[in-house]
């Protein structure tokens, strides 16, 4: 079994760049891992396309 390293504020891009104003060492909701000296975007869920509703019924009622 491998142990996962817990993220700390010292691993955050904002703390390393001197942009963090929060005290303590508990990662906040805006935590971004410092990877290669640049800011990585937050992980986003994959979008699922839904079929478009029929427009003919909406314009006929108007």
N, C-alpha and C positions, 0 to 999 in steps of 0.2 A: 504494500500500500504506500502511496506517496502522499506526503502532506502538502496541502496547498498553502502557499505563502499568503498571508493576509495583507491586503493593501494598506498602506499608511499614507499620511499626508506627505511624507518625504518622497513618495513615488509619484506624486501628482505634478502635472505640468505647471499648474498655477503656482504651487509652492516653490518649485524649482526656479520659475521665472520671476519670483518675487511679487506675484500678483494676488496672492491669497492674504486676506485680512482676518481670517478666522483663527482663534487660538486653539490649542490642543492638537492631538494627533489622531483624531477620529475622522475618517474620510466622510466628506459631505456629499449631498446629492449631485453636486457639480464636478465630482472627481473625474479627472481625465488622466489616464496613464501617460507618463512622459516616455514617449517612444521616439528615439532618434532625434530629439531636440525640436520636434514639431508637434503641433496640436492635432490629435486624431479626433475625428467626429465621434459622437456617442453611438453606441450600437442601436440600430433601428429595426423594428419588426418588419418582416417581409409583407408587402402589400398584396392583397388578393383582389383581383378584378371582379367586379360584379356586373351583371348585365344591366344595360341602361333601360330605364322604364320607357314604355312606348310614349312618344310625344303626340301622336295623333289624338289620343283620348283626352289629353290635357288641353290641347288647343280647341277641340270641338266643344268642350264644356264652357269655354270662355266667351 
